[in-house]
Amino acid sequence: MKRFMQIWIATVAALVLSTMALADGGNQLMQNQTHWYQKPVETVGPVSGFDAKNMTLLTLQPGSSLYMEGGSTLHAYQINAHSLKGSATLKGSAADLAKAIKAGNVSTMTLVVPLSTFKSRESGLDNNAAKALKAKENPEIRFDLTKIKVKAGSGTNAYVMTAAGTLTIAGETAPVILTSNATIKGKQIFLKGVQKLKMTDFKITPPSISLVVTSITCTDDIEVHYDLLFEAK
């Protein structure tokens, strides 16, 4: 009888989680719907130790957002960044930001995701993610720019920005190329994009959770969705 109850509880839990996933998937079809994981971060700030001597400094602004989305043998999941740090430097003046960026005057750019505030809505998922990302030894995810290219996009003040750099996750660094839709207005630049990654590229074993009668394993493929706002000071 005890064994039967364990199996029954596990089955009900799986059905509830599946129903929640299907409901969320249906909600995503609603236009102009902002989900919890798409909401802007609660705090933003500059990257500490960032050298902007004799250059124009750009810093991350409120309204920025970033989340990671992945799949598993049960359902999709999302993890949202509640805080971000970002800084960039520009050679010369930012009086005409669009002209300066198109001329390749962006010298450096760094974006940091503190893992202590990188959360989902499931504590079990957060615990397993922290272990997989080795958050205790490596408390942040970090992108550092090495080269940038900008070309005209569709629409007023619209551009397509290709940023080559390095991404460090779980203590492992790998090259990455980010392609963003950029909008430049005055001294502000808005960056929006989606980056596909694989956990194993950073020597991360996809997390798994064992239940009574089954196990849930995350897929290797993940997507990082970002919507960032930088402003020149």
KEKE-3310 file (N, C-alpha, C; in steps of 0.2 Angstrom, whole numbers, plus 5000, padded with zeros to 4 digits):
npx = (5004:5010:5019:5011:5005:5016:5019:5007:5007:5019:5015:5004:5010:5018:5009:5002:5013:5015:5003:5004:5015:5009:4999:5006:5013:5002:4998:5008:5005:4997:4996:5006:5009:5017:5028:5032:5046:5051:5052:5059:5075:5078:5088:5102:5119:5135:5150:5162:5178:5180:5189:5188:5196:5200:5190:5173:5160:5148:5134:5124:5106:5091:5076:5082:5083:5085:5084:5085:5081:5076:5075:5067:5065:5052:5046:5047:5058:5062:5074:5076:5085:5088:5096:5108:5124:5133:5144:5152:5164:5168:5178:5183:5170:5153:5143:5138:5131:5127:5135:5148:5147:5145:5157:5165:5170:5168:5176:5177:5167:5157:5146:5138:5131:5125:5124:5118:5106:5099:5086:5072:5055:5055:5062:5069:5074:5082:5092:5098:5102:5111:5121:5125:5130:5141:5140:5145:5159:5161:5153:5147:5140:5149:5151:5163:5167:5176:5177:5167:5154:5144:5129:5117:5100:5082:5072:5070:5084:5088:5098:5109:5119:5134:5143:5158:5165:5170:5163:5160:5156:5152:5165:5172:5178:5173:5173:5161:5148:5138:5122:5113:5098:5099:5094:5097:5096:5099:5109:5108:5108:5099:5098:5094:5091:5093:5102:5109:5115:5125:5126:5136:5147:5153:5157:5147:5137:5121:5108:5099:5084:5079:5064:5052:5047:5052:5064:5069:5077:5087:5089:5103:5104:5101:5094:5098:5089:5090:5087:5093:5098:5109:5117:5126:5137)
npy = (4994:5006:5008:5009:5022:5030:5029:5034:5047:5053:5051:5060:5072:5073:5075:5087:5096:5094:5099:5113:5117:5116:5125:5137:5137:5139:5152:5159:5162:5173:5189:5203:5200:5199:5189:5182:5179:5187:5200:5216:5217:5219:5226:5236:5239:5246:5238:5232:5239:5242:5250:5266:5276:5292:5290:5288:5283:5270:5264:5250:5251:5254:5244:5234:5217:5199:5182:5164:5150:5133:5116:5100:5082:5083:5096:5113:5126:5141:5153:5168:5183:5193:5203:5213:5218:5230:5237:5248:5255:5270:5276:5293:5306:5305:5312:5310:5296:5286:5287:5286:5273:5265:5268:5260:5263:5258:5252:5243:5231:5224:5212:5206:5193:5190:5175:5173:5179:5174:5166:5154:5149:5138:5129:5118:5117:5128:5125:5113:5120:5129:5120:5114:5125:5128:5138:5142:5142:5149:5163:5171:5174:5179:5190:5196:5208:5208:5212:5222:5224:5234:5236:5244:5243:5238:5251:5267:5273:5260:5246:5232:5223:5215:5206:5200:5190:5183:5171:5167:5154:5144:5144:5140:5146:5152:5156:5167:5173:5186:5192:5206:5215:5232:5248:5265:5280:5296:5297:5284:5266:5252:5235:5220:5202:5185:5171:5156:5142:5128:5118:5108:5114:5122:5113:5108:5097:5092:5096:5084:5077:5065:5056:5046:5036:5039:5050:5067:5075:5088:5096:5098:5109:5127:5143:5160:5175:5192:5209:5224:5240:5253:5268:5282:5292)
npz = (5000:5004:4994:4983:4986:4985:4971:4966:4971:4964:4951:4950:4953:4942:4932:4936:4934:4921:4916:4920:4912:4899:4900:4902:4890:4881:4886:4881:4868:4868:4864:4867:4880:4895:4903:4919:4919:4909:4914:4919:4927:4944:4950:4943:4939:4937:4931:4942:4945:4932:4919:4913:4909:4901:4892:4885:4896:4896:4904:4911:4911:4921:4917:4909:4904:4906:4903:4904:4894:4894:4890:4895:4899:4904:4904:4897:4904:4913:4919:4927:4927:4941:4944:4936:4929:4920:4909:4897:4886:4876:4863:4862:4861:4865:4859:4846:4846:4838:4826:4832:4836:4825:4818:4824:4837:4850:4863:4874:4882:4895:4902:4916:4925:4941:4949:4961:4961:4951:4946:4946:4947:4955:4968:4968:4955:4955:4965:4958:4947:4952:4957:4945:4938:4946:4956:4968:4968:4956:4955:4945:4929:4914:4901:4889:4878:4862:4849:4838:4826:4816:4806:4795:4800:4799:4798:4807:4816:4818:4819:4816:4826:4828:4839:4844:4856:4873:4883:4900:4909:4923:4927:4915:4899:4884:4866:4858:4848:4847:4840:4839:4838:4837:4843:4842:4851:4854:4868:4871:4869:4864:4866:4859:4859:4855:4861:4857:4865:4871:4885:4887:4880:4890:4898:4907:4915:4910:4921:4932:4939:4951:4953:4961:4952:4941:4931:4928:4915:4910:4894:4883:4875:4877:4878:4878:4882:4879:4884:4883:4890:4888:4893:4889:4899)
capx = (5000:5014:5023:5006:5004:5022:5018:5002:5009:5023:5011:5000:5015:5020:5003:5002:5019:5014:4997:5007:5019:5005:4995:5011:5014:4996:4998:5013:5002:4993:5000:5007:5009:5024:5028:5037:5053:5053:5051:5066:5079:5076:5094:5107:5124:5141:5155:5167:5185:5180:5193:5185:5200:5200:5185:5166:5158:5141:5132:5117:5101:5084:5072:5085:5081:5089:5082:5088:5076:5079:5070:5069:5061:5045:5043:5052:5059:5065:5077:5076:5090:5085:5101:5113:5129:5135:5148:5156:5168:5168:5183:5180:5164:5146:5139:5134:5133:5126:5141:5154:5147:5146:5164:5169:5174:5167:5183:5176:5160:5156:5140:5139:5125:5126:5120:5114:5099:5097:5081:5066:5050:5055:5068:5073:5077:5087:5097:5101:5106:5117:5126:5128:5134:5146:5139:5149:5166:5160:5147:5144:5141:5152:5153:5168:5168:5183:5176:5160:5152:5137:5126:5110:5094:5076:5068:5073:5088:5089:5105:5111:5126:5137:5148:5162:5168:5171:5157:5162:5150:5155:5173:5174:5177:5172:5171:5154:5146:5131:5119:5108:5095:5100:5091:5101:5093:5102:5115:5106:5107:5095:5101:5089:5093:5093:5109:5108:5121:5125:5129:5142:5152:5156:5159:5142:5132:5114:5105:5093:5081:5076:5058:5050:5046:5055:5069:5068:5084:5087:5092:5109:5102:5098:5093:5098:5086:5092:5085:5098:5098:5115:5117:5132:5137)
capy = (5000:5012:5009:5012:5029:5034:5030:5038:5054:5055:5052:5066:5078:5074:5077:5094:5100:5094:5104:5119:5118:5117:5131:5142:5137:5142:5159:5163:5164:5179:5195:5209:5196:5199:5183:5183:5178:5192:5206:5219:5216:5223:5231:5236:5243:5246:5232:5235:5238:5244:5256:5270:5282:5295:5287:5289:5277:5268:5259:5247:5255:5250:5242:5229:5210:5193:5176:5158:5145:5127:5110:5094:5077:5084:5102:5119:5129:5147:5156:5175:5187:5198:5209:5213:5223:5231:5243:5249:5261:5272:5281:5299:5309:5301:5317:5307:5289:5281:5288:5283:5265:5263:5269:5255:5266:5254:5249:5237:5230:5218:5211:5201:5190:5187:5169:5173:5182:5170:5162:5152:5148:5131:5129:5112:5118:5133:5121:5109:5124:5131:5115:5113:5131:5128:5144:5143:5143:5154:5166:5175:5173:5185:5191:5201:5210:5208:5215:5223:5226:5237:5238:5247:5238:5240:5256:5273:5272:5253:5243:5225:5223:5208:5207:5194:5190:5177:5170:5163:5150:5139:5144:5139:5152:5150:5161:5167:5179:5188:5196:5209:5221:5238:5255:5270:5286:5301:5294:5277:5261:5247:5229:5214:5197:5178:5167:5148:5139:5121:5117:5105:5119:5124:5107:5107:5091:5094:5093:5079:5076:5058:5055:5039:5031:5042:5055:5072:5077:5094:5095:5101:5116:5132:5150:5166:5180:5198:5215:5228:5247:5256:5275:5286:5298)
capz = (5000:5004:4988:4979:4987:4982:4964:4965:4972:4959:4945:4951:4953:4935:4928:4938:4931:4913:4915:4921:4906:4894:4901:4901:4883:4878:4887:4877:4862:4869:4862:4872:4887:4898:4908:4925:4917:4905:4918:4920:4933:4950:4951:4938:4941:4933:4932:4947:4942:4924:4917:4907:4909:4895:4887:4887:4899:4895:4909:4910:4914:4923:4911:4906:4907:4904:4906:4901:4893:4891:4889:4899:4897:4906:4901:4897:4910:4913:4924:4926:4931:4945:4944:4931:4929:4913:4907:4891:4885:4869:4862:4860:4863:4864:4856:4841:4848:4832:4822:4835:4837:4818:4817:4828:4843:4856:4865:4878:4885:4899:4905:4922:4928:4947:4950:4968:4960:4944:4949:4943:4952:4958:4972:4966:4949:4957:4968:4953:4942:4956:4957:4938:4936:4951:4958:4974:4966:4951:4957:4940:4922:4912:4894:4888:4871:4859:4843:4836:4819:4815:4800:4796:4801:4795:4802:4809:4821:4819:4817:4818:4829:4829:4845:4846:4863:4877:4888:4905:4913:4928:4927:4908:4895:4877:4861:4857:4844:4849:4835:4842:4835:4841:4842:4846:4852:4858:4871:4873:4865:4866:4862:4860:4855:4858:4860:4858:4868:4874:4892:4887:4878:4896:4902:4911:4914:4910:4927:4932:4945:4951:4957:4964:4947:4934:4932:4924:4913:4906:4888:4882:4872:4880:4875:4883:4879:4883:4882:4887:4889:4890:4892:4889:4903)
cpx = (5004:5017:5018:5005:5010:5021:5013:5003:5014:5020:5007:5004:5017:5015:5002:5007:5017:5008:5000:5011:5015:5001:5000:5012:5008:4996:5003:5011:4998:4998:5000:5007:5016:5024:5033:5044:5056:5053:5058:5069:5077:5082:5099:5113:5130:5145:5160:5174:5185:5184:5190:5189:5201:5195:5178:5163:5150:5140:5125:5112:5095:5080:5076:5083:5085:5086:5085:5082:5079:5073:5072:5064:5054:5042:5049:5052:5062:5068:5078:5082:5087:5090:5106:5118:5132:5139:5151:5159:5168:5174:5180:5174:5158:5141:5135:5135:5132:5132:5147:5153:5148:5153:5168:5173:5172:5173:5182:5169:5160:5149:5141:5132:5126:5122:5116:5107:5097:5093:5075:5061:5050:5062:5072:5077:5083:5093:5101:5105:5112:5123:5129:5132:5140:5146:5143:5156:5166:5154:5144:5145:5144:5153:5157:5169:5175:5182:5169:5160:5145:5135:5119:5105:5088:5073:5073:5078:5090:5095:5105:5118:5128:5143:5151:5165:5169:5165:5160:5157:5154:5162:5176:5173:5177:5171:5164:5153:5139:5128:5113:5104:5096:5096:5095:5097:5096:5108:5113:5106:5104:5097:5096:5091:5092:5099:5108:5115:5120:5129:5136:5148:5156:5157:5154:5138:5125:5111:5100:5090:5077:5070:5057:5050:5049:5061:5067:5075:5083:5091:5098:5108:5099:5098:5094:5095:5088:5089:5088:5098:5105:5114:5124:5132:5141)
cpy = (5006:5013:5011:5019:5033:5035:5034:5046:5057:5056:5058:5072:5079:5077:5085:5098:5100:5099:5111:5121:5120:5123:5137:5143:5140:5150:5163:5165:5170:5185:5200:5206:5196:5194:5185:5183:5183:5199:5209:5217:5221:5228:5230:5240:5242:5240:5235:5234:5240:5250:5260:5277:5285:5293:5289:5283:5276:5263:5256:5251:5251:5249:5236:5222:5205:5187:5170:5153:5139:5122:5105:5088:5078:5090:5107:5122:5136:5149:5163:5178:5193:5204:5208:5219:5224:5237:5243:5255:5263:5277:5287:5301:5305:5307:5315:5299:5285:5281:5285:5275:5262:5263:5264:5258:5263:5250:5243:5237:5224:5218:5205:5199:5187:5181:5169:5175:5179:5165:5160:5152:5142:5130:5123:5113:5123:5129:5117:5114:5127:5126:5114:5119:5132:5135:5146:5145:5149:5158:5171:5172:5179:5185:5197:5202:5210:5212:5216:5226:5229:5238:5240:5241:5241:5245:5262:5271:5265:5251:5236:5225:5216:5209:5200:5195:5183:5177:5165:5160:5145:5138:5142:5145:5149:5156:5161:5173:5180:5193:5199:5214:5227:5244:5260:5277:5291:5297:5287:5272:5255:5241:5223:5208:5190:5174:5160:5146:5131:5121:5114:5109:5122:5119:5106:5101:5093:5091:5088:5078:5069:5059:5048:5034:5033:5047:5060:5075:5083:5093:5099:5108:5121:5139:5155:5172:5187:5204:5221:5235:5250:5263:5278:5292:5303)
cpz = (5000:4998:4983:4980:4985:4975:4962:4965:4967:4953:4945:4950:4946:4931:4930:4934:4924:4912:4915:4915:4900:4894:4900:4893:4879:4880:4883:4870:4862:4868:4867:4879:4889:4904:4914:4923:4912:4908:4919:4926:4938:4951:4945:4941:4936:4935:4937:4943:4935:4923:4911:4907:4901:4889:4889:4890:4898:4901:4908:4914:4916:4917:4907:4908:4903:4907:4901:4900:4891:4891:4894:4896:4900:4903:4901:4903:4909:4919:4923:4930:4935:4946:4939:4932:4922:4912:4900:4890:4877:4868:4859:4864:4861:4861:4850:4842:4842:4828:4825:4835:4830:4816:4820:4834:4849:4858:4869:4881:4889:4902:4910:4924:4935:4948:4956:4966:4953:4946:4945:4948:4956:4961:4970:4960:4951:4960:4963:4949:4946:4956:4950:4936:4941:4954:4964:4972:4960:4951:4951:4933:4919:4904:4893:4880:4868:4853:4841:4829:4819:4808:4800:4796:4797:4800:4805:4816:4823:4816:4819:4820:4830:4834:4846:4853:4866:4882:4893:4909:4917:4927:4920:4903:4888:4872:4860:4852:4845:4843:4838:4837:4840:4839:4846:4845:4857:4861:4874:4868:4868:4862:4864:4856:4859:4856:4861:4860:4870:4881:4891:4884:4884:4901:4908:4910:4915:4917:4927:4939:4945:4956:4959:4958:4941:4936:4927:4922:4909:4899:4887:4880:4877:4876:4880:4879:4883:4880:4886:4885:4892:4888:4893:4894:4901)
residu = (MET:LYS:ARG:PHE:MET:GLN:ILE:TRP:ILE:ALA:THR:VAL:ALA:ALA:LEU:VAL:LEU:SER:THR:MET:ALA:LEU:ALA:ASP:GLY:GLY:ASN:GLN:LEU:MET:GLN:ASN:GLN:THR:HIS:TRP:TYR:GLN:LYS:PRO:VAL:GLU:THR:VAL:GLY:PRO:VAL:SER:GLY:PHE:ASP:ALA:LYS:ASN:MET:THR:LEU:LEU:THR:LEU:GLN:PRO:GLY:SER:SER:LEU:TYR:MET:GLU:GLY:GLY:SER:THR:LEU:HIS:ALA:TYR:GLN:ILE:ASN:ALA:HIS:SER:LEU:LYS:GLY:SER:ALA:THR:LEU:LYS:GLY:SER:ALA:ALA:ASP:LEU:ALA:LYS:ALA:ILE:LYS:ALA:GLY:ASN:VAL:SER:THR:MET:THR:LEU:VAL:VAL:PRO:LEU:SER:THR:PHE:LYS:SER:ARG:GLU:SER:GLY:LEU:ASP:ASN:ASN:ALA:ALA:LYS:ALA:LEU:LYS:ALA:LYS:GLU:ASN:PRO:GLU:ILE:ARG:PHE:ASP:LEU:THR:LYS:ILE:LYS:VAL:LYS:ALA:GLY:SER:GLY:THR:ASN:ALA:TYR:VAL:MET:THR:ALA:ALA:GLY:THR:LEU:THR:ILE:ALA:GLY:GLU:THR:ALA:PRO:VAL:ILE:LEU:THR:SER:ASN:ALA:THR:ILE:LYS:GLY:LYS:GLN:ILE:PHE:LEU:LYS:GLY:VAL:GLN:LYS:LEU:LYS:MET:THR:ASP:PHE:LYS:ILE:THR:PRO:PRO:SER:ILE:SER:LEU:VAL:VAL:THR:SER:ILE:THR:CYS:THR:ASP:ASP:ILE:GLU:VAL:HIS:TYR:ASP:LEU:LEU:PHE:GLU:ALA:LYS)
# end
